[in-house]
Amino acid sequence: MLCSSLYAGLKVTKIIHDNKSFEIVLNNDIKISNILLKNNDIELPVYRTKNKVYKQFGILKKEFRQYLVSALCQNKISSKTEKTAFKTNKFSILKKHLKIKAFVSVIFNDDIETECRIMQSAKGLWIAWPSNKKDGVWVKDFEFINKDLKKSVEKKLIDNYIFKNDKIKSK
């Protein structure tokens, strides 16, 4: 296992464990909840319907996976972090759905990928980040701690959607 201080990507800056699952904060910027540690490996939350399971997160590097497992097993957090960078990966616009306008994935520091949706409501476009319904209540699996980062990411996603959607309409 890698020691948490050796990994140069996203850093675990907070760990909460409730005997069932973990909640971690990465770079003091983003929080992922409902993480399981099984057989010395990490399981990130998924979204389940009656017939299907949808991945909401992907770990992009073996070294990052090892770092996360080590950090959770040792309850070891880091005080040193770098800036959290992001980029979009998948961007699929839906043409016939009333509320869901696009499926998007966002990559943070080339370490972890998070799925989200661009949604339409009476108030306008907004981003739906991973969550699950538990006991009739929606519980967030992904949250931004850093509000400026959230604003930057969501603005970029909505701007990209408007640009790509306008391109499709003009064809």
QUIZILIN-V536876 format. One record per residue. N is the residue number from 1. RES is the residue in one small letter. SS is DSSP state (H for helix, E for strand, - for the rest). PHI is phi in radians with two decimals (* if undefined). PSI is psi as a letter, one per 30 degrees, with the letter a starting at -180 (NA if undefined). Layout:
n->N res->RES ss->SS phi->PHI psi->PSI
n->N res->RES ss->SS phi->PHI psi->PSI
This chain:
n->1 res->m ss->- phi->* psi->k
n->2 res->l ss->- phi->-1.37 psi->k
n->3 res->c ss->- phi->-1.29 psi->k
n->4 res->s ss->- phi->-1.04 psi->f
n->5 res->s ss->- phi->-1.35 psi->f
n->6 res->l ss->- phi->-1.50 psi->f
n->7 res->y ss->- phi->-1.37 psi->k
n->8 res->a ss->- phi->-1.68 psi->f
n->9 res->g ss->- phi->-1.57 psi->b
n->10 res->l ss->- phi->-1.00 psi->k
n->11 res->k ss->- phi->-2.06 psi->k
n->12 res->v ss->E phi->-1.38 psi->j
n->13 res->t ss->E phi->-1.91 psi->f
n->14 res->k ss->E phi->-2.77 psi->k
n->15 res->i ss->E phi->-2.33 psi->k
n->16 res->i ss->E phi->-2.17 psi->k
n->17 res->h ss->E phi->-2.21 psi->k
n->18 res->d ss->- phi->-2.02 psi->g
n->19 res->n ss->- phi->1.29 psi->f
n->20 res->k ss->- phi->-1.98 psi->e
n->21 res->s ss->- phi->-2.49 psi->l
n->22 res->f ss->E phi->-1.97 psi->l
n->23 res->e ss->E phi->-2.21 psi->k
n->24 res->i ss->E phi->-2.18 psi->l
n->25 res->v ss->E phi->-1.98 psi->k
n->26 res->l ss->E phi->-1.89 psi->k
n->27 res->n ss->- phi->0.95 psi->g
n->28 res->n ss->- phi->1.02 psi->g
n->29 res->d ss->- phi->-2.05 psi->e
n->30 res->i ss->E phi->-2.29 psi->k
n->31 res->k ss->E phi->-2.11 psi->k
n->32 res->i ss->E phi->-2.11 psi->k
n->33 res->s ss->E phi->-1.96 psi->l
n->34 res->n ss->E phi->1.08 psi->h
n->35 res->i ss->E phi->-1.62 psi->k
n->36 res->l ss->E phi->-1.93 psi->k
n->37 res->l ss->E phi->-2.04 psi->j
n->38 res->k ss->E phi->-2.34 psi->k
n->39 res->n ss->- phi->0.88 psi->h
n->40 res->n ss->- phi->1.00 psi->h
n->41 res->d ss->E phi->-2.45 psi->l
n->42 res->i ss->E phi->-1.86 psi->k
n->43 res->e ss->E phi->-2.08 psi->j
n->44 res->l ss->- phi->-1.53 psi->l
n->45 res->p ss->- phi->-1.06 psi->k
n->46 res->v ss->E phi->-2.19 psi->l
n->47 res->y ss->E phi->-1.86 psi->k
n->48 res->r ss->E phi->-1.96 psi->k
n->49 res->t ss->- phi->-1.91 psi->a
n->50 res->k ss->- phi->-1.07 psi->e
n->51 res->n ss->- phi->-1.97 psi->f
n->52 res->k ss->- phi->-2.57 psi->l
n->53 res->v ss->E phi->-2.07 psi->k
n->54 res->y ss->E phi->-1.96 psi->k
n->55 res->k ss->E phi->-1.24 psi->k
n->56 res->q ss->- phi->-1.89 psi->f
n->57 res->f ss->E phi->-2.41 psi->l
n->58 res->g ss->E phi->-2.45 psi->k
n->59 res->i ss->E phi->-1.61 psi->k
n->60 res->l ss->- phi->-1.63 psi->f
n->61 res->k ss->- phi->-2.28 psi->k
n->62 res->k ss->H phi->-1.01 psi->e
n->63 res->e ss->H phi->-1.12 psi->e
n->64 res->f ss->H phi->-1.20 psi->e
n->65 res->r ss->H phi->-1.03 psi->e
n->66 res->q ss->H phi->-1.08 psi->e
n->67 res->y ss->H phi->-1.07 psi->e
n->68 res->l ss->H phi->-1.08 psi->e
n->69 res->v ss->H phi->-1.05 psi->e
n->70 res->s ss->H phi->-1.07 psi->e
n->71 res->a ss->H phi->-1.07 psi->e
n->72 res->l ss->H phi->-1.24 psi->e
n->73 res->c ss->H phi->-1.09 psi->e
n->74 res->q ss->H phi->-1.66 psi->f
n->75 res->n ss->- phi->0.89 psi->h
n->76 res->k ss->- phi->-1.91 psi->k
n->77 res->i ss->- phi->-1.90 psi->l
n->78 res->s ss->- phi->-2.00 psi->k
n->79 res->s ss->- phi->-1.73 psi->f
n->80 res->k ss->- phi->-1.72 psi->k
n->81 res->t ss->- phi->-2.37 psi->l
n->82 res->e ss->- phi->-1.92 psi->l
n->83 res->k ss->- phi->-1.12 psi->k
n->84 res->t ss->- phi->-1.47 psi->j
n->85 res->a ss->- phi->-1.76 psi->l
n->86 res->f ss->E phi->-2.53 psi->l
n->87 res->k ss->E phi->-2.66 psi->l
n->88 res->t ss->E phi->-1.56 psi->l
n->89 res->n ss->E phi->-2.08 psi->d
n->90 res->k ss->E phi->-1.36 psi->k
n->91 res->f ss->E phi->-2.54 psi->j
n->92 res->s ss->E phi->-1.98 psi->j
n->93 res->i ss->E phi->-1.48 psi->k
n->94 res->l ss->- phi->-1.74 psi->k
n->95 res->k ss->- phi->-1.67 psi->f
n->96 res->k ss->- phi->-1.92 psi->g
n->97 res->h ss->- phi->-1.65 psi->k
n->98 res->l ss->- phi->-1.27 psi->e
n->99 res->k ss->- phi->-1.74 psi->e
n->100 res->i ss->E phi->-1.46 psi->j
n->101 res->k ss->E phi->-1.74 psi->f
n->102 res->a ss->E phi->-2.82 psi->l
n->103 res->f ss->E phi->-1.83 psi->k
n->104 res->v ss->E phi->-2.38 psi->k
n->105 res->s ss->E phi->-2.12 psi->k
n->106 res->v ss->E phi->-2.04 psi->k
n->107 res->i ss->E phi->-1.83 psi->k
n->108 res->f ss->E phi->-1.87 psi->k
n->109 res->n ss->- phi->0.91 psi->h
n->110 res->d ss->- phi->0.99 psi->g
n->111 res->d ss->- phi->-1.93 psi->e
n->112 res->i ss->E phi->-2.37 psi->k
n->113 res->e ss->E phi->-1.97 psi->k
n->114 res->t ss->E phi->-2.17 psi->k
n->115 res->e ss->E phi->-1.48 psi->k
n->116 res->c ss->E phi->-2.61 psi->l
n->117 res->r ss->E phi->-2.26 psi->k
n->118 res->i ss->E phi->-1.62 psi->k
n->119 res->m ss->E phi->-2.03 psi->l
n->120 res->q ss->E phi->-2.01 psi->k
n->121 res->s ss->E phi->-2.35 psi->a
n->122 res->a ss->- phi->-1.08 psi->f
n->123 res->k ss->- phi->-1.53 psi->f
n->124 res->g ss->E phi->2.07 psi->a
n->125 res->l ss->E phi->-1.37 psi->k
n->126 res->w ss->E phi->-2.64 psi->l
n->127 res->i ss->E phi->-1.86 psi->k
n->128 res->a ss->E phi->-1.77 psi->j
n->129 res->w ss->E phi->-1.60 psi->l
n->130 res->p ss->- phi->-0.92 psi->k
n->131 res->s ss->E phi->-2.72 psi->l
n->132 res->n ss->E phi->-2.44 psi->l
n->133 res->k ss->E phi->-1.57 psi->k
n->134 res->k ss->E phi->-2.26 psi->k
n->135 res->d ss->- phi->0.94 psi->h
n->136 res->g ss->- phi->1.42 psi->g
n->137 res->v ss->E phi->-2.12 psi->k
n->138 res->w ss->E phi->-1.34 psi->k
n->139 res->v ss->E phi->-2.02 psi->k
n->140 res->k ss->E phi->-1.30 psi->k
n->141 res->d ss->- phi->-1.66 psi->f
n->142 res->f ss->E phi->-2.44 psi->k
n->143 res->e ss->E phi->-2.52 psi->l
n->144 res->f ss->E phi->-1.61 psi->k
n->145 res->i ss->- phi->-1.55 psi->e
n->146 res->n ss->- phi->-1.50 psi->j
n->147 res->k ss->H phi->-1.17 psi->e
n->148 res->d ss->H phi->-1.17 psi->e
n->149 res->l ss->H phi->-1.12 psi->e
n->150 res->k ss->H phi->-1.01 psi->e
n->151 res->k ss->H phi->-1.05 psi->e
n->152 res->s ss->H phi->-1.10 psi->e
n->153 res->v ss->H phi->-1.10 psi->e
n->154 res->e ss->H phi->-1.16 psi->e
n->155 res->k ss->H phi->-1.10 psi->e
n->156 res->k ss->H phi->-1.09 psi->e
n->157 res->l ss->H phi->-1.11 psi->e
n->158 res->i ss->H phi->-1.18 psi->e
n->159 res->d ss->H phi->-1.05 psi->e
n->160 res->n ss->H phi->-1.09 psi->e
n->161 res->y ss->H phi->-1.08 psi->e
n->162 res->i ss->H phi->-1.06 psi->e
n->163 res->f ss->H phi->-1.08 psi->e
n->164 res->k ss->H phi->-1.18 psi->e
n->165 res->n ss->H phi->-1.17 psi->e
n->166 res->d ss->H phi->-1.10 psi->e
n->167 res->k ss->H phi->-1.11 psi->e
n->168 res->i ss->H phi->-1.13 psi->e
n->169 res->k ss->H phi->-1.13 psi->e
n->170 res->s ss->- phi->-1.41 psi->f
n->171 res->k ss->- phi->-1.38 psi->NA
